[in-house]
Amino acid sequence: MPTTQTTSNAKNGTGTTITWETGFLAEVIDLTPPGATREMIKTSHMETLRAHTYIVGQLIDWGEMVVEVAFDPGLTPPIESVFSTAIVNFPDGEIWTMCAAMSGYTPRAPMEERMTATCTLKISGWVTQNEDSSGA
């Protein structure tokens, strides 16, 4: 019996890099890009029957991006920096550019394991996807 080959859009994240305008350089271990949400505004009232009703809010919230990096006690994280440009380069050539500020930095130094730090970045404004931000 012949085997059926399926196609997939699955991609490997190895090779993903992040560049921060602040100049903070760290070895990226894991990256959770920002996801978008928008408000659903409840319009139900006392005469609404059977189920709540809503209208769609107009503003998108890109939330946060979480980056796990190799912890280097000699590097100072930009936790005091203002919002600046962060660029994520995916291994397939896609580029996401966003305005971000570090809102959290949590280092870990476990016994007999790799030291890591979790960086949380709050996104402000829009995330530009699939456009070269170099100006070229």
FENFEN-V160663 format. One record per backbone hydrogen bond with DSSP energy under -0.5 kcal/mol. CO is the residue of the C=O (numbers start at 1). NH is the residue of the N-H. If there is no record, write none. Layout:
co/nh
CO/NH
CO/NH
//
This chain:
co/nh
3/5
4/6
13/16
17/89
19/87
20/23
24/26
26/28
27/70
30/68
31/33
32/66
37/61
39/41
39/57
40/42
41/55
45/48
49/51
53/43
53/44
55/41
59/39
60/62
61/37
62/35
63/123
65/121
66/32
67/69
67/119
68/29
68/30
69/117
72/75
75/77
77/79
78/81
78/102
84/100
85/21
86/98
87/19
87/89
88/90
88/96
89/17
90/93
94/90
95/130
95/131
96/88
97/128
98/86
98/100
99/124
100/84
101/122
104/120
105/107
106/118
108/116
110/113
115/71
116/108
117/69
117/119
118/106
118/120
119/67
119/121
120/103
120/104
121/65
122/101
124/99
126/128
127/129
128/97
132/135
//
